[in-house]
Amino acid sequence: MMNAFDELIALPGLRRLFDLAWRTFGMNPALVSMDGQRVIIFEQEARAQPFCRALNALPGGTALCAMCDQSKFLEARRDGQALRYRCHAGLREFVIPVIRDGQTIALLQCGQVHDRDPSPAEWREARKSLMGAGIRATVL
């Protein structure tokens, strides 16, 4: 018997929806299981944002992104509300609960975009976060 997450990822229109988000907004959504252990991303390598790809290639970069994502997943699950936030590197992210019959069955994550130029204060904050994690700002 399939669980709700498996039923969701088996929907024939899911890939078309993700492709539409990519073509329309330039963002590649991820569908995340409620335990955070399963992530569905179509064409992840081809559609990764260059900044994120560079960040994840650095020692500790992937772990820093995962830690940021996990904290926001927990918040979205707990509150059952969509979140719009800036990640540790200063990019805009969204986490949206997927609800069926009043129950959250997955989280939709998308973003990794600048919706506007960061202010000098926002850039300093992102730089401080990256340097605190041991990632040299001169690399980025």
LINGIMO-V366071 format. One record per residue. N is the residue number from 1. RES is the residue in three letters. SS is DSSP state (H for helix, E for strand, L for the rest). OMEGA is omega in degrees with one decimal (NA if undefined). Layout:
BEGIN
{{N & RES & SS & OMEGA} {N & RES & SS & OMEGA}}
END
This chain:
BEGIN
{{1 & MET & L & -178.7} {2 & MET & L & 174.1} {3 & ASN & L & -174.4} {4 & ALA & H & 179.9} {5 & PHE & H & 178.4} {6 & ASP & H & 177.2} {7 & GLU & H & -179.9} {8 & LEU & H & -178.1} {9 & ILE & H & 177.7} {10 & ALA & L & -179.7} {11 & LEU & L & -177.1} {12 & PRO & L & -177.9} {13 & GLY & L & -176.0} {14 & LEU & H & -179.8} {15 & ARG & H & 177.9} {16 & ARG & H & 177.8} {17 & LEU & H & 179.5} {18 & PHE & H & 177.8} {19 & ASP & H & 178.3} {20 & LEU & H & 177.6} {21 & ALA & H & 179.3} {22 & TRP & H & -177.3} {23 & ARG & H & -175.7} {24 & THR & H & -172.1} {25 & PHE & H & -178.4} {26 & GLY & L & 176.4} {27 & MET & L & -176.7} {28 & ASN & L & -177.2} {29 & PRO & L & 173.1} {30 & ALA & E & 174.6} {31 & LEU & E & -171.7} {32 & VAL & E & 176.9} {33 & SER & E & -176.3} {34 & MET & L & 177.6} {35 & ASP & L & 178.9} {36 & GLY & L & -175.1} {37 & GLN & L & -179.3} {38 & ARG & L & -179.5} {39 & VAL & E & 177.8} {40 & ILE & E & 176.6} {41 & ILE & L & 178.2} {42 & PHE & L & 177.1} {43 & GLU & L & -174.9} {44 & GLN & H & -177.2} {45 & GLU & H & -177.0} {46 & ALA & H & -174.2} {47 & ARG & H & 179.7} {48 & ALA & L & 176.7} {49 & GLN & L & -177.0} {50 & PRO & H & 179.6} {51 & PHE & H & -179.9} {52 & CYS & H & 178.1} {53 & ARG & H & 179.0} {54 & ALA & H & 179.7} {55 & LEU & H & -178.9} {56 & ASN & H & 178.2} {57 & ALA & H & -179.6} {58 & LEU & L & 177.2} {59 & PRO & L & 178.4} {60 & GLY & L & -176.8} {61 & GLY & H & -179.5} {62 & THR & H & -179.8} {63 & ALA & H & 179.6} {64 & LEU & H & 178.0} {65 & CYS & H & -179.6} {66 & ALA & H & 179.9} {67 & MET & H & 178.0} {68 & CYS & H & -179.9} {69 & ASP & H & -176.9} {70 & GLN & H & -178.9} {71 & SER & H & 179.3} {72 & LYS & H & 175.1} {73 & PHE & H & 179.3} {74 & LEU & H & -179.9} {75 & GLU & H & 179.9} {76 & ALA & H & 177.9} {77 & ARG & H & -177.6} {78 & ARG & H & -173.9} {79 & ASP & H & -178.0} {80 & GLY & L & -177.6} {81 & GLN & L & 174.0} {82 & ALA & L & 178.7} {83 & LEU & E & 171.2} {84 & ARG & E & -173.7} {85 & TYR & E & 172.4} {86 & ARG & E & 177.9} {87 & CYS & L & -178.0} {88 & HIS & L & -178.6} {89 & ALA & L & 174.6} {90 & GLY & L & 179.3} {91 & LEU & L & 179.1} {92 & ARG & E & 179.4} {93 & GLU & E & 176.0} {94 & PHE & E & 171.5} {95 & VAL & E & -173.9} {96 & ILE & E & 176.5} {97 & PRO & E & 173.5} {98 & VAL & E & -171.8} {99 & ILE & E & 175.1} {100 & ARG & E & -179.9} {101 & ASP & L & 177.5} {102 & GLY & L & -178.1} {103 & GLN & E & 175.9} {104 & THR & E & -176.4} {105 & ILE & E & -179.9} {106 & ALA & E & 174.4} {107 & LEU & E & 175.8} {108 & LEU & E & 179.6} {109 & GLN & E & 174.3} {110 & CYS & E & 179.5} {111 & GLY & E & -174.6} {112 & GLN & E & -180.0} {113 & VAL & E & 166.9} {114 & HIS & L & 178.6} {115 & ASP & L & 173.6} {116 & ARG & L & 177.2} {117 & ASP & L & 178.5} {118 & PRO & L & 176.0} {119 & SER & L & 176.2} {120 & PRO & H & 179.5} {121 & ALA & H & 178.8} {122 & GLU & H & 178.5} {123 & TRP & H & 177.7} {124 & ARG & H & 179.5} {125 & GLU & H & 178.5} {126 & ALA & H & 179.6} {127 & ARG & H & 179.0} {128 & LYS & H & 178.9} {129 & SER & H & -179.5} {130 & LEU & H & -179.7} {131 & MET & H & 177.4} {132 & GLY & H & 178.1} {133 & ALA & L & 178.0} {134 & GLY & L & 179.1} {135 & ILE & L & -177.0} {136 & ARG & L & -179.0} {137 & ALA & L & -179.5} {138 & THR & L & 178.3} {139 & VAL & L & -177.7} {140 & LEU & L & NA}}
END
